[in-house]
Amino acid sequence: MMAESVCMEAKRFIFLDRDGVIIKDKPYIHEIADIEFLPNAIAGLLKIQQLGYGFIIITNQAGVARGYYTFKEAEDFHGEVVKRLNAQGVYIKKSYLCPHHPDFTGNCDCRKPRAGLIERAVKELDIPMAGGIFIGDKDCDIQLGKNCNGRTFLIKNGQYQTTEEPDFAVHDLMGAYNILWRLPK
């Protein structure tokens, strides 16, 4: 079954962070040459997809607000990540990017942990927010999941110290799969 048809049939969606979860997080990453998938990221996503989940990426990209790169460069970079995932059989239903940072652009409703991008996804894609699953590597990802009354998975990649208590802590997306397949549907 093609990845796209799996996602089209998905009734449940996972909200994924990108940097530090799917690809290696490097400061203000935006150069296509710097894309490096994390170990077990693609394998884990493929296994999770086989469980019937679709994927929505929610990412903060403050480098745009800071002037390190343009919104178009951020979109192009992200598009390449999605293209490479598709080529491996992982289908991303939709991606949402927050280009803001409160110190440079003021507050917005789309920067995690605020739920603006989740609310937009729920409305645009006509999917339920209830029972959402959120996977990320930072406190803002876990806070977002809690703000949306979802189940939270923290990817403990050793890059960031976290204080928020997730529902589950794993080392990578394969670890998330190893828990997800056991959860009630």
QUIZI-V694290 format. One record per pair of residues at least 4 apart in sequence whose C-alpha atoms are under 6 Angstrom apart, sorted by the first residue. I is the first residue (numbers start at 1). GAP is how many residues later the second one is. D is the distance in whole Angstrom. If there is no record, write none. Layout:
i=[I/I]
gap=[GAP/GAP]
d=[D/D]
//
This chain:
i=[3/3/3/4/7/10/10/10/12/13/13/13/14/14/14/15/15/15/16/16/16/17/17/17/17/18/19/19/19/20/20/22/22/22/23/23/23/24/24/28/30/30/32/40/40/41/44/44/45/46/48/49/55/55/56/56/56/56/57/58/59/60/60/61/61/62/62/62/63/64/64/64/64/64/65/65/65/65/72/75/85/86/86/98/98/100/101/102/102/109/109/110/110/110/112/113/113/113/120/121/122/122/131/132/133/133/133/134/134/135/136/136/136/137/137/139/139/139/140/142/143/145/145/146/152/152/153/153/153/154/154/155/155/155/156/156/157/170]
gap=[86/87/88/87/47/42/43/44/41/40/41/42/41/119/120/41/42/119/41/42/119/40/41/42/119/4/4/5/6/4/5/15/16/19/13/14/15/12/14/35/44/47/45/4/134/132/129/130/4/44/129/4/37/38/36/37/38/39/38/38/38/37/38/37/38/37/38/39/5/4/5/6/7/35/34/35/36/39/4/4/5/4/5/12/13/5/4/4/5/5/7/4/6/7/28/27/30/31/4/4/4/5/19/18/17/18/19/11/18/18/5/18/19/17/18/4/23/25/4/10/4/5/7/4/14/15/13/15/16/12/15/15/16/17/14/15/14/5]
d=[5/6/5/5/5/5/5/5/5/5/5/5/5/5/6/5/6/5/5/6/5/6/5/5/5/5/5/6/5/5/5/6/6/5/5/4/5/6/6/5/6/6/6/6/6/5/5/4/6/6/5/5/5/6/6/6/5/6/5/5/5/6/5/6/5/5/5/5/5/6/5/5/6/5/6/5/6/6/6/6/5/5/5/6/6/6/6/4/5/6/5/6/4/5/6/5/6/4/6/6/5/5/5/5/5/5/6/5/5/5/5/5/6/5/5/6/6/5/6/6/6/5/6/6/5/5/6/5/6/6/5/5/5/6/6/5/6/5]
//
